[in-house]
Amino acid sequence: MAEKLTWDHFLDTLAGGLGMEKEELTADTHLYNDIGIDSLGVFSVGMKMINTYAIQLPLALVSTIQTVGDMYESMVKAVAKGKGGEAAA
């Protein structure tokens, strides 16, 4: 069963996947410039999030994600379109 998609749970999951504390992450945290992961790292973390929340995102969309906020917004939109998971209000 997919996890419920909330900002707090999303940050927990993302931070765990990055080996960071969630307090280090904000919506404006840039995945490449601030965290220093490369495109393969973003893809890997994105896949973990997709699996956690049972969300389907096109690879083309994953490749456009630049910030933590971008990733969360993309997932919320996928949930809203009924592609998996459950978004919290």
C-alpha positions in Angstrom: 0.0 0.0 0.0 1.3 3.5 -0.8 2.3 5.9 1.9 0.2 9.0 2.4 1.9 12.0 0.7 2.3 14.8 3.1 5.1 17.4 3.1 6.4 16.1 6.4 6.5 12.4 5.4 7.9 13.4 2.0 10.8 15.2 3.7 11.4 12.3 6.0 11.6 9.9 3.1 13.7 12.2 1.0 16.1 13.0 3.8 16.5 9.3 4.5 17.3 8.6 0.9 19.9 11.4 0.8 21.4 10.5 4.1 20.5 13.9 5.5 18.3 15.4 8.3 15.0 16.7 7.1 15.7 20.0 8.9 18.4 20.6 6.3 15.8 20.5 3.5 13.4 23.3 2.4 11.2 23.7 -0.7 14.0 25.9 -2.2 16.8 23.4 -1.6 18.4 22.8 -5.0 19.2 19.2 -5.5 22.3 19.8 -7.6 23.7 23.0 -6.2 22.9 22.7 -2.5 23.0 19.0 -2.0 25.5 18.2 -4.7 23.9 15.1 -6.2 24.1 14.5 -9.9 21.3 13.6 -12.3 21.7 9.9 -11.6 21.3 10.6 -7.9 18.2 12.7 -8.5 16.8 9.8 -10.6 17.6 7.3 -7.9 16.0 9.4 -5.2 13.0 10.1 -7.5 12.6 6.3 -8.1 12.6 5.7 -4.3 9.9 8.4 -3.9 7.9 7.0 -6.8 8.0 3.5 -5.2 7.2 4.8 -1.7 4.1 6.7 -2.9 3.1 4.4 -5.7 3.2 7.3 -8.1 3.9 7.2 -11.8 5.9 10.1 -13.2 7.3 10.3 -16.8 11.1 10.2 -17.0 11.0 13.4 -18.9 9.3 15.1 -15.9 11.8 13.6 -13.4 14.6 15.1 -15.4 13.2 18.6 -15.0 13.2 18.5 -11.2 15.6 20.9 -9.7 14.5 21.6 -6.1 12.9 19.7 -3.3 9.8 21.7 -3.9 9.7 20.7 -7.6 9.9 17.1 -6.6 7.0 17.4 -4.1 4.8 19.4 -6.4 5.3 16.9 -9.2 4.3 14.1 -6.9 1.2 16.0 -5.6 0.1 16.6 -9.2 0.5 12.9 -10.0 -1.6 11.9 -7.0 -4.2 14.5 -7.9 -4.5 12.9 -11.4 -5.2 9.6 -9.7 -1.9 7.9 -10.6 -1.3 6.5 -7.2 -0.7 7.3 -3.6 -3.0 9.6 -1.5 -2.3 13.3 -1.1 -3.0 14.8 2.2 -5.0 18.0 2.4 
